[in-house]
Amino acid sequence: MLGHVTDRRKAAPAMTTQVAPVDNQAFYEDIYANGIVADPAPHLEHSVKIKNVKKSFGSFDVLTGLNLNFVDDSITTVLGPSGTGKSVLLKHIVGLLEPDEGVVEVFDQDIWRISPAERQEIRKRVGILFQDGALFGSMNIFDNVAFPLRKHTRKRESEVRKIVMDRLDEVGLTRAEKKYPGEVSGGMKKRAGFARALVLNPSLVMFDEPDSGLDPVRTSLLNDLILRVHAEHGGTYILVTHDIRTARKVSDYVGVVWKGKLIHYGETEEAFNSDMPFVRQFLSGDSIGPLGMD
Ligand SMILES: Nc1ncnc2c1ncn2[C@@H]1O[C@H](COP(=O)(O)OP(=O)(O)OP(=O)(O)O)[C@@H](O)[C@H]1O
């Protein structure tokens, strides 16, 4: 699947607004202040379109005119400093937050111009892996993964069992089916959360810091799993992470958000070769650059 995506990406040139001379500081200041409208693959379909979205909490402006389209059947990572609105963005896509301004389109529907019932139908096509797996502590791993099937479908229990065991097999957890979340490691909780996120065959899967709390080896194994499952089933994956290695390893595209706006968007290696001072600083973890402690 990834090879397939890569081939399609080569079919047309990427469109980007970032074509300034490297030393043009005013150009970058303008991008930091106003954001960009860019799309690394305008010739492909997009399952999610974020159009000039603004969101404030009281006097605190979090999303300040965010434009970001997510390319179908590929893995896009959203990077950015803490508190810049990445999780708020995911909540908008899943319909948990309504924008103050702008449009959130999922599967070509403006999700705030449709009925709650229609929104719920879209929601069923979206899987989410939360930071801690968000498992129910009172249910064993099997019942946690079975939960969306029992809630949203009328499948017989024998069918539920087959689907859940297939998913648990895929993430290497068949022997843990009877264990409770409190009895398994952080990595196993993530894998169980991933199995649950996939159980309704979602077209769109969102990962909110899938690597948080995992050691580097477990992170690497989880990344392999994400790539393997994506290669097998396809779908549009959106990842939010602070882990630069994860971003580099799994992503087809990288978007960088700062102060609620998109400031870079392109294929993964393009981000890692960017001349933009902020992007270079952020991806190298350097203390010198436009990003300070404020
Ligand atoms: N429901 C809410 N009410 C008030 N403020 C909120 C709410 N949700 C988020 N915020 C604020 O919005 C800002 C952005 O939060 P968000 O969680 O999206 O950041 P983030 O980029 O995901 O950060 P991190 O990388 O640290 O997880 C934060 O300052 C947060 O406190």
The ligand as an SDF file (V2000), in Angstrom:
LIG
                    3D

 31 33  0  0  0  0  0  0  0  0999 V2000
  -11.8910   22.0370   26.3580 N   0  0  0  0  0  0  0  0  0  0  0  0
  -10.9300   22.9500   26.5460 C   0  0  0  0  0  0  0  0  0  0  0  0
  -11.1560   24.0420   27.3050 N   0  0  0  0  0  0  0  0  0  0  0  0
  -10.2010   24.9750   27.4850 C   0  0  0  0  0  0  0  0  0  0  0  0
   -8.9590   24.9150   26.9540 N   0  0  0  0  0  0  0  0  0  0  0  0
   -8.6720   23.8450   26.2070 C   0  0  0  0  0  0  0  0  0  0  0  0
   -9.6290   22.8100   25.9650 C   0  0  0  0  0  0  0  0  0  0  0  0
   -9.0540   21.8740   25.1680 N   0  0  0  0  0  0  0  0  0  0  0  0
   -7.7860   22.3080   24.9370 C   0  0  0  0  0  0  0  0  0  0  0  0
   -7.5700   23.4790   25.5540 N   0  0  0  0  0  0  0  0  0  0  0  0
   -6.3320   24.2410   25.4940 C   0  0  0  0  0  0  0  0  0  0  0  0
   -5.9610   24.3800   24.1440 O   0  0  0  0  0  0  0  0  0  0  0  0
   -4.5320   24.3550   24.0170 C   0  0  0  0  0  0  0  0  0  0  0  0
   -4.1450   23.3670   22.9570 C   0  0  0  0  0  0  0  0  0  0  0  0
   -4.3860   22.0740   23.4690 O   0  0  0  0  0  0  0  0  0  0  0  0
   -3.9980   20.7440   22.6920 P   0  0  0  0  0  0  0  0  0  0  0  0
   -4.2380   19.6300   23.6680 O   0  0  0  0  0  0  0  0  0  0  0  0
   -4.6960   20.6800   21.4130 O   0  0  0  0  0  0  0  0  0  0  0  0
   -2.4510   20.9430   22.4440 O   0  0  0  0  0  0  0  0  0  0  0  0
   -1.4450   19.9320   21.7690 P   0  0  0  0  0  0  0  0  0  0  0  0
   -0.8300   20.6340   20.6170 O   0  0  0  0  0  0  0  0  0  0  0  0
   -2.1100   18.6340   21.4940 O   0  0  0  0  0  0  0  0  0  0  0  0
   -0.3740   19.8080   22.9420 O   0  0  0  0  0  0  0  0  0  0  0  0
    0.4780   18.5530   23.4390 P   0  0  0  0  0  0  0  0  0  0  0  0
    1.4570   18.3040   22.3510 O   0  0  0  0  0  0  0  0  0  0  0  0
    1.1350   19.0590   24.6800 O   0  0  0  0  0  0  0  0  0  0  0  0
   -0.4660   17.4100   23.6850 O   0  0  0  0  0  0  0  0  0  0  0  0
   -3.9690   24.0250   25.3940 C   0  0  0  0  0  0  0  0  0  0  0  0
   -3.5060   25.2040   25.9970 O   0  0  0  0  0  0  0  0  0  0  0  0
   -5.1700   23.4870   26.1380 C   0  0  0  0  0  0  0  0  0  0  0  0
   -5.0850   23.7760   27.5170 O   0  0  0  0  0  0  0  0  0  0  0  0
  1  2  1  0
  2  3  1  0
  2  7  2  0
  3  4  2  0
  4  5  1  0
  5  6  2  0
  6  7  1  0
  6 10  1  0
  7  8  1  0
  8  9  2  0
  9 10  1  0
 10 11  1  0
 11 12  1  0
 11 30  1  0
 12 13  1  0
 13 14  1  0
 13 28  1  0
 14 15  1  0
 15 16  1  0
 16 17  2  0
 16 18  1  0
 16 19  1  0
 19 20  1  0
 20 21  2  0
 20 22  1  0
 20 23  1  0
 23 24  1  0
 24 25  2  0
 24 26  1  0
 24 27  1  0
 28 29  1  0
 28 30  1  0
 30 31  1  0
M  END
$$$$
